[in-house]
């Protein structure tokens, strides 16, 4: 049997967060280490990021943000259920708490998501070919329905469903973070039907939680890809009439490379967070551009691409 053709989308998240993040992601793209980016339109360097994407022809989608910084929709900037008492979004966990208490107005969620799609269009000159959620807010209860409606309204075909094969075996992830990831996974399972009903698609495999920050290494990316592909092929038997070379599997690898933010520059209205200022961003950048990673892709018949190549 011929080797499986693997299409790998390596998405650099949080493009537009700060000039140093933008630079790091562009450097990765030019090194052939990132093949796609996800733009935070409320990021402090979003306009600059859109210009860079145009200059270097970087495939770009929308990283919808309802949890960090400020909304882009004018009417929601002053009074809205999406804001805390300081006038910013509720935060990664605060958003989830407010949602579970029934405090978030879903029509405001929809308003803000649409405003972000419109701003993306304004900045880039086109609609996003893919749209996912910053801090995985798009798979949360209630939000998932609104998110799917917005994608369908704008004809945005692709999203991300963060169900990562092998996540449960990652003993290096601290328990508090693992609890969060397992919550994301459960929300994602419950989102599949909703997105399917709205005709939204996503790659066959998602990887990114187990390979984030300091946990990223060349061998860790290899084994995550190899294990996921093995599991996928075992689960989806080849149709009898298929030609051996006719099998393709699409994977999205979510990454966060960049040069560490230097406050007060950066962020989405409140300045950069700890992860953005940490050495872990640089560690991801240095790992992704390693030649042995690139050569591994070649030997494994892995082709880097973007959503429009699926």
Secondary structure, DSSP 8 states (H G I E B T S, - for coil): ----EEEEEEEEEEETS-HHHHHHHHHHHHTTS--EEEE-TTSTTHHHHHHHHHHHT--EEEEE-SSSS--SSGGGTTS-TTB-TTSSB--HHHHHHHHHTT---HHHHHHHHHHHHHHHHHHHSS--SBEEEGGGGGGSTTHHHHHHHHHHHHT--B-----BTTGGG-TTS-HHHHHHHHHHHHHHHTTHHHHHHTT-B--SEEE-STT-GGG--HHHHHHHHHHHHHHHHHHS---TT--GGG-EEEEEEEE-------TTS-SSSS---HHHHSTHHHHHHHHHT-HHHHHHHHHTTEEE--GGG-
